[in-house]
Amino acid sequence: MSRIRATARQNLPTLMKTGSYYVIHVCVAALVAYAVTGNLIASLTLSLLEPTVQAVAFFFHEKAWERALRRRAAQPRAEPALAG
């Protein structure tokens, strides 16, 4: 359990961003699904299923981007060639 807590603390900004994204996505998805289906149960089901999968994918997408940015920052920069 302490490993989960440590991971959560280490990734807190990304988890908070993912959570806020999830709430907004569920609300938008529920409104769109209801507008399309006219069925409350179907709209709630769709609005919870799809954003849940998207939120998990978003978290890992953010982590991949962070890793790529760290790698790029760690690479030594090549000196520009001087025109002679």
Buried (B, 14 or more C-beta within 10 A) or exposed (E): EEEEEEEEEEBEEBBEBBEEBBEEBBEEBBEEBBEEEEEEEEBBBBBBEBBEEBBEEBBEEBEEEEEEEEEEEEEEEEEEEEEE
